[in-house]
Amino acid sequence: MSSTALRPRYRPPAAGDLNPEGGAAKAERTRRRLILAAERLLGQRGIANVSQRMIQQAAGQRNAAAVTYYFGSFEQLVIEVFRMRMTAINARRMAMLGDSSPSVMALASAFIVPLAEELMPRPEGNHYLRFLLQYRTDQNFLRLTLPPSLIEGMLVAAQRFVAMRPDLSAEDCEDRCNLCIDMVVHALAVTEMKLEIERPPTADWRRRVEARIRSLEDAVTAILER
């Protein structure tokens, strides 16, 4: 009998035998760590002051090509940060807009509330509003083209505002919408930073977020209605 006959035949592992740290699950965890590290560092420092290497180190990755391996490019990693947060934000915004023509206040709420909900505490921390502020103020960020599916709610809200205000030119409508976006993102980013520093109890945390929502709804409505 040959020695090869004594070797056990290969048996594919059963589902329960799979190493929980291997395969697709491990890859997905690595991707998420890289995305979260990018969100935090880019929100704190801006895209010009963050390297691919810094993100990899913050995510605990020794492989110098981890970002390229998992995302193809640094730019695609940045887009994945948007995708991680904006998918749910956009869905919430579209649900709030509904099929009918909303009031100006309803438009303001549909823009503000889904973003403000990002302020509620998460285990990994809250950094998205500061990341978004960097996107609005950094020309290197603005060169990125976001998938239309992630900003559908914004586009629909802007179109409905134009329909509400036939007395304004399209340029004036766009200018007012951009003014509101910049104001809201800046205000929420500052709130996010203060909440991170102060770490209030959950009840107070929620109260402060709700108060900021009300103030911004009033301010945005005033700009759009004027």
N, C-alpha and C positions, 0 to 999 in steps of 0.2 A: 504494500500500500504506500503510495507516495505521501510525502509530508504535506502536500497541499490538501489532501483529503481530510487532514485533521484540523484544518483551519475553519473556524466557524464562518458560516455564510453571513454576508452583510444583511442586516435587518434594519430597514428605515425606522427611526425612532417614533414611538407612539406620541400622540399629542401630549400626554402627561409626562413624557420623558424629555421634552424639549427644555433646554437651558433657558430660564427666564431672562438671563442677561445676554442672550445671543440673538442673532438674526434681525428680523425686521423691527422687533420691539426695541432692541438696543439702538438701532439706527434712528428710530423715531425719537427716542429720548435724547440722543445726541443732537439731532436737528433742533429739538425744542430748547435745549440748553444754549445752543448757538444763537437762536432767535432771541431768547430772553436776554442774553448777554449783549447782543447788538442793540436791542431796545433800550436797555439801561445805559449803556455807555454813550450811545448816540444822543439820547435824551439829555444826558449830563454834560457832554462835551461838544456835541456837534460833529458833523460828518468829516470836517477838515482835520479834526484832532483825534480821530479814532482810526487805528489801522486794523487790518485783517488779523494781524498777529495778536493785538490787544484783545480782540473779541475771542479768539481761540483760547488764549490763556485764561480769560475770565470764565470761559465755559469749561475749563479743565481739560482742554484738548492739547496733547503734545504734538500731534501731527500738524506740521506746518502747512499742509494743503487741505485741512479739514473743511474750510469754507468752500473752496473750489470743488472738493469731492462731493459735498452734500448739496450745494446750491448752484454750482457752475460758475458763479462770479460773486463778487462783493455786492454789486448792484442788485442781484437777484435775492441775496440774503436780506437786504433792506426792504425789498418789496414783500418778502415773506413776513416781515414784522407787521407791515400794513395788513397783509392777508389774515394773520393770526387775530388781530383785533377788529378790523373793519368788516369782516364777513358778518359777525353778529351785530355790529353797530348798524350796518347798512340794512340788514333784515329788520331790525327793530324800527329803524327810520321809515322804511317802506310800509310797515304795518301801521305806524302812526299816521302816515299820510293818507292811507286808504285809497279808495277809488274816487271819492267825491272831492270837490274843490274846497279846501279847508280855509279857515280864517287866517288872517295874518298871525294872530297869536298861536294858532295851531301849527303854522309853518315854523314859527320860532321854536316852539316846543319840540317839534320833530327833529330840528337840527340840534338843539341843546341837550335834551334829556338823554339820548343814547350815548353821547360823549360823556356827560356828567356821571352816568352810571359807572364809567371806567374808574371813577375816583374811589369807589368802595373798596375796602382793603382786600388784597389777595395774598396767598401764601408767598408768592414770588416777588411781592412788592408792586408798587404802582409807578410806572414810568412812561406810560404811553402818551399822556398829554404833553409832557415835556419833549418827547420824541416828535410829536406832531407839531409843536411850536418850532422846533428846529427845522422841520420840513417847510413850514410857512416862511421862515426867515433866512434860510441858507440857500444861496443860489445853486450850490452843488446838489442839494436835495431836489430842488425844483426841476432839475434836468431829467429826473426819473419820470418815466411814463407809467402811471398806475393803471391796472386793468379796469376798464369801464365798469365791470360788475361790482367793484368795491365802492364806487362812488355814485351808483345809480340813484340812491335816495337824494343825494345832494343835487344831482342834475334835475331830477323831477321837481324838487322843491324850488329850484331856480326858475324852471319853466312855468310853474304855477304862479310864482311871484310876478313874472313878466305879464302873464295873462290878467292878473289882478290890477296891474297898474298901466293901462294903455296910455295914461297921461305922461308917462316917463319914457325916455328913449331906452333902447336896449343897453346902451352904454351906461346910462344912469342906473338902471336896474342891476347890472353886473357890478358897478362900483359899490352900490349899497350892500349887495350880498357879500362881496369881498371884505368890506369894512366890518360887517357883522361876524364873518368867519374869523377874522384876525382878532377882534375883540373877545370873542367867546373862547377861542383857543388859548389866548394869552391869559385870560382870567382863570380858566380851568387849570392851566399849567402851573400858575402861581399857587392856586389852592392845593394842587397835588403836592407841590414842594413843601408847603406849610404843614399839611397833614402828615407827611413823612417825618418831618422834624418833630412835631408836637405829639404825635401818636395819641390822640384823644380816645376815650372809651367809645365803643361802637355806636352807642345811642347818640352821643354828641357828634361823632363823625358823620352819621347820617343826617343829623339836624343841620350841620354846616353845609353839607352838599345840597340839601333841599333848599336852604336859604339862598345859596349861590345860584341855583336853578331859577328861583323866582326873580331874583334881581336881574339876571341875564335875559329872561323872557321879557321883562318890562323894557329893558334897554333895547333889545333887538326889535321888539314890536314898535317902539317909538321911532327907530330909524327907518323901518320899512313903511310905516304909515305916513310919515311926514311928507 
